[in-house]
Amino acid sequence: MPAIIDYPIVLARMTAAGLRCNYHNSGAFGFAKGVTPFIRGWIGPGDATIKPALMDHVRTVPAPYESNLAEAAARVWATVLSGPVWVMPMSHWHFELHDGSRDWMPGLLEEIGVDRKPLEERADGTALEFSLAESRSFVRLASALLSNLRVSDFALAFPDKPVLAMLHHHKQIWWSSGEAGLIAAIDKQLAAWLTPPPP
């Protein structure tokens, strides 16, 4: 069952790893000033809002977009990053459960074994922590977020690893890291996942 990681712990761990919170009390983190992150965007359907300067950093994932993106992210987690993954709203839980995603998110949390009650009144980016043994629940959550988010985004963080990912409501995952090697490894795993096995 995914664990709830209280926001003060999230903030302390992320700060200790050299990351900074971009919006007070949120799950939106970025790299410290002076760090220019390497970026890779995985996108499903075409998106004219992506800046032309970013297109060289984009990789296209075929339909069904949401499940393919979630499965590919789980592969990167298992093969490149290991350890736990944190899933956090880039706004806060109160918004998601009362406004932004109230029609579908409570049922989703219940489905993956998370009690929504401790989250409902939290105006912060408290994290849901998944172990590798809970990868199926992670894929279910990530796929549902990519399918249903309309006005907000969620973040993935890997405690003590210099990499972040954003689950974007345009059916995209944007990876960033201060280490070029990590982004190259993420690229390699996506390519391997997209390549069908030989007959």
C-alpha positions as CSV (number, residue, x, y, z in Angstrom):
1,M,0.0,0.0,0.0
2,P,1.5,3.4,-0.9
3,A,2.6,5.5,2.1
4,I,1.8,9.1,2.8
5,I,5.0,11.2,3.3
6,D,4.2,14.4,5.2
7,Y,5.2,17.6,3.5
8,P,7.8,18.7,6.0
9,I,9.7,15.5,5.4
10,V,9.3,15.9,1.6
11,L,10.6,19.5,1.8
12,A,13.5,18.6,4.0
13,R,14.6,15.6,1.7
14,M,14.2,17.6,-1.5
15,T,16.1,20.6,-0.1
16,A,18.9,18.3,1.2
17,A,19.2,16.9,-2.3
18,G,19.9,20.4,-3.7
19,L,16.3,21.0,-5.0
20,R,14.1,24.0,-4.3
21,C,10.4,24.5,-4.0
22,N,9.1,26.7,-6.7
23,Y,5.8,27.5,-5.1
24,H,5.2,27.7,-1.4
25,N,3.9,24.4,0.1
26,S,3.6,22.7,-3.3
27,G,5.0,19.6,-4.9
28,A,6.5,21.7,-7.7
29,F,10.3,21.5,-7.2
30,G,13.2,22.6,-9.4
31,F,16.9,22.7,-9.5
32,A,19.0,25.1,-7.5
33,K,20.0,28.4,-9.1
34,G,22.9,28.0,-11.4
35,V,21.9,24.5,-12.5
36,T,20.8,24.3,-16.1
37,P,18.9,21.0,-16.2
38,F,18.9,18.7,-19.2
39,I,15.3,18.1,-20.4
40,R,13.4,15.4,-22.1
41,G,9.7,15.5,-23.0
42,W,7.7,12.4,-23.7
43,I,4.5,13.5,-25.5
44,G,1.4,11.6,-26.6
45,P,-0.8,13.6,-29.0
46,G,0.7,16.6,-30.9
47,D,0.8,19.8,-28.9
48,A,1.2,23.2,-30.6
49,T,1.8,24.8,-27.3
50,I,5.3,23.3,-27.0
51,K,7.9,25.9,-27.7
52,P,9.8,25.3,-31.0
53,A,13.1,25.5,-29.1
54,L,12.1,22.4,-27.1
55,M,11.2,20.2,-30.0
56,D,14.7,18.7,-30.2
57,H,14.2,17.4,-26.7
58,V,10.8,15.8,-27.4
59,R,10.2,12.1,-27.9
60,T,6.8,10.8,-29.2
61,V,5.0,7.9,-27.5
62,P,2.2,6.2,-29.5
63,A,-1.4,5.6,-28.4
64,P,-2.8,4.5,-26.1
65,Y,-0.9,7.5,-24.8
66,E,-1.7,7.4,-21.1
67,S,-1.0,3.8,-20.4
68,N,2.1,3.8,-22.6
69,L,3.6,6.8,-20.9
70,A,2.9,5.3,-17.5
71,E,4.4,2.0,-18.4
72,A,7.5,3.6,-19.9
73,A,7.9,5.7,-16.8
74,A,7.7,2.6,-14.6
75,R,10.4,1.0,-16.7
76,V,12.7,4.0,-16.2
77,W,12.0,3.9,-12.5
78,A,12.8,0.2,-12.2
79,T,15.9,0.1,-14.5
80,V,17.5,3.5,-14.0
81,L,16.4,5.1,-10.8
82,S,15.3,2.3,-8.4
83,G,14.3,3.0,-4.8
84,P,10.9,4.7,-4.0
85,V,9.1,7.2,-6.2
86,W,7.1,10.1,-4.8
87,V,4.0,11.3,-6.5
88,M,2.9,14.9,-5.5
89,P,0.4,17.5,-6.7
90,M,2.2,20.5,-8.1
91,S,-0.6,22.5,-6.6
92,H,-1.9,20.8,-3.4
93,W,-4.2,18.1,-2.2
94,H,-7.0,20.3,-1.0
95,F,-7.3,21.8,-4.5
96,E,-7.2,18.4,-6.2
97,L,-9.8,16.8,-3.9
98,H,-12.2,19.7,-3.6
99,D,-11.9,21.4,-7.0
100,G,-9.6,20.4,-9.7
101,S,-10.0,16.6,-9.7
102,R,-12.8,16.0,-7.2
103,D,-15.0,14.0,-9.7
104,W,-12.6,11.2,-10.1
105,M,-9.6,11.4,-7.8
106,P,-11.2,10.2,-4.6
107,G,-12.2,6.9,-6.2
108,L,-8.8,6.5,-7.8
109,L,-7.0,6.9,-4.5
110,E,-9.4,4.3,-2.9
111,E,-8.7,1.9,-5.8
112,I,-4.9,2.0,-5.2
113,G,-5.3,1.7,-1.4
114,V,-4.8,5.3,-0.3
115,D,-7.1,6.8,2.3
116,R,-8.0,10.2,1.0
117,K,-9.2,11.5,4.4
118,P,-5.7,12.5,5.6
119,L,-5.1,14.3,2.3
120,E,-8.4,16.2,1.9
121,E,-7.5,19.3,4.0
122,R,-3.8,19.4,3.2
123,A,-2.9,22.6,1.3
124,D,0.5,21.2,0.5
125,G,2.4,18.8,-1.7
126,T,2.4,15.8,0.6
127,A,3.8,12.8,-1.3
128,L,2.5,9.4,-2.0
129,E,5.4,7.0,-1.8
130,F,5.5,3.8,-3.9
131,S,8.0,1.0,-3.6
132,L,9.1,-1.0,-6.7
133,A,6.8,-3.8,-5.4
134,E,3.9,-1.4,-5.8
135,S,4.7,-0.6,-9.5
136,R,1.3,-1.8,-10.7
137,S,-0.4,0.7,-8.4
138,F,2.0,3.4,-9.6
139,V,1.2,2.7,-13.2
140,R,-2.5,2.8,-12.5
141,L,-2.2,6.2,-10.7
142,A,0.1,7.7,-13.4
143,S,-2.1,6.5,-16.2
144,A,-5.2,7.9,-14.6
145,L,-3.5,11.3,-13.9
146,L,-2.4,11.5,-17.5
147,S,-5.9,10.6,-18.6
148,N,-8.0,12.9,-16.3
149,L,-6.0,15.9,-15.3
150,R,-7.4,19.0,-17.0
151,V,-6.1,22.1,-15.1
152,S,-3.2,20.9,-13.0
153,D,-0.1,18.7,-13.1
154,F,1.6,16.2,-10.8
155,A,5.3,15.7,-10.1
156,L,7.4,12.6,-9.7
157,A,10.5,12.7,-7.5
158,F,12.9,10.0,-6.6
159,P,14.4,10.7,-3.2
160,D,18.1,11.4,-3.2
161,K,18.2,11.1,-7.0
162,P,19.0,14.2,-9.1
163,V,16.0,13.8,-11.4
164,L,12.4,15.1,-11.5
165,A,9.4,14.4,-13.8
166,M,6.2,16.3,-14.4
167,L,3.0,14.5,-15.4
168,H,1.5,17.2,-17.6
169,H,-2.2,17.5,-18.2
170,H,-1.6,17.5,-22.0
171,K,-0.7,13.8,-21.7
172,Q,3.0,14.3,-21.4
173,I,5.9,13.5,-19.1
174,W,8.7,16.0,-18.8
175,W,11.9,14.7,-17.3
176,S,14.7,17.0,-16.0
177,S,18.1,16.4,-14.4
178,G,21.3,18.2,-13.7
179,E,23.1,15.1,-15.1
180,A,23.2,14.5,-18.8
181,G,23.9,10.8,-18.2
182,L,20.7,10.3,-16.4
183,I,18.7,11.9,-19.3
184,A,20.6,9.7,-21.8
185,A,19.7,6.6,-19.7
186,I,16.1,7.6,-19.6
187,D,16.2,8.1,-23.4
188,K,17.7,4.6,-23.8
189,Q,15.0,3.0,-21.8
190,L,12.2,4.7,-23.7
191,A,13.8,3.6,-27.0
192,A,14.1,0.0,-25.7
193,W,10.5,0.0,-24.4
194,L,9.2,1.2,-27.8
195,T,11.2,-1.3,-29.8
196,P,9.2,-4.5,-30.3
197,P,11.1,-7.8,-29.5
198,P,12.3,-9.8,-32.4
199,P,9.9,-12.5,-33.7
